[in-house]
Amino acid sequence: MNLDKAFNKILSFLRPPIERWIVRSIIGAGIILITNGLQGFSWIIELFLHILEIESKKRLSENYSIDTINWTSIIFGLLLIAFGILLHSFYKKAEAKSNKPKKIFIAIIHKSIDDYIKPIYSKLDNFSSDEFQIHEIEIDQTMIYKNGTLEYPEASILYQNDILSRIKALTDNYRDFEIAYFGLAHIPLVWDLGNTIADKFEISYYEYNRSLSRWSKLERVNNETINFYTVDKLNSKNESRNGIIKIEISYEIENTEIFQVVENHKYFTTIKLNSTALDSIKYLNQIDSLSMTFRNELDRLINDSNIEYIHIFYAGPVSLGLSLSRKISKRTDPNIIVYNYTRNSIPKYKWALLMSNNNSEILKF
């Protein structure tokens, strides 16, 4: 516990009547010392000081005159008054801080995979539990996750359909709040959630740091994060109504596995990190840059009026996936299909999420 917290802890025991009595006593004592120092002392105090003068001379061979002691009395009186005023000021600040409503911290706990590790809020970066009132919105879809497979993805969508109403139930009653996302869920579910939230709320992104075994907040850094990924665009001269966007962040994605579920396409765009790896997205700057590139690529494909479906194949962290999906508009964009990868299934992308016209639908292959 630092000195500031320790001092505030001590002040918290001082109730207003006690605090006023102590402050008044200290300031009153200071005023008495100053008054007596300026006007002279009563004969009892003068006698006491005379005895003190004799004793100090006897013990220390110093001659402390009555005038010296009077001036000392004035100085100590001023110090007592200053201390009383400071004590009152510190108390009022501590009282105001304790009475101030805490900021609401809304933690979206999104899990459809059973090895999810819940955040320990006291260990979060730049987070003080004394300043926040924590509310959790839990979306738990793990009950239908068995043997490494989400058995009923249709049901999983129902668990997160009310996310906006659950957030608004908290934010409507508070002005000062922060919304944070802690996710370990299947890619289509993450994209569906992000698309539902869209730009209605500002979101703080947290990723589970495997090396530190705790959740870390993605922050914006001052240095530029540029040229850390490439964009490869391939166009085919055909009348296909399909466009494909492949996003390789944590892993590379095999084209042969994509073509098992999308037989033909007119556009094929690959957004790829220069070095794909787990935990490679560490800063908000990276998310901002990739999100802008993704939205620009969507617009390029949409400008072709023949495109009806844009197929998304994504291998990356949930925070980036959530951000990318918030750039999609179900009302104005064409049909967006986000695919889920399952290693042991045939085809690998056995199910997907179709987002269109304010609806979400599970597709199976």
ABEGO torsion letter per residue (X at the ends): XBAAAAAAAAAAABBAAAAAAAAAAAAAAAAAAAAAAAAEBBAAAAAAAAAAAAAAAAAAGBBBBAAAAAAAAAAAAAAAAAAAAAAAAAAAAAAAAAABBBBBBBBBBBBABAABBBBBAAABBGBBAAABBBBBBBBBAAAABBGGBBABAAAAAAAAAAAAAAAAAAAAABABBBBBBBBBBBAAAAAAAAAAAEAABBBBBBBBBAAAGBBBBBBBBABBBBGABBBBBBBBBBABABBBBBBBAABBBBAAAAAAABABBABBBBBBBABBBBGABABAAAAAAAAAAAAAAAAAAAABAABABBBBBBBBBAAAAAAAAAABBAAABBBBBBBBBBAABOBABABBBBBBGGBBBBBBX
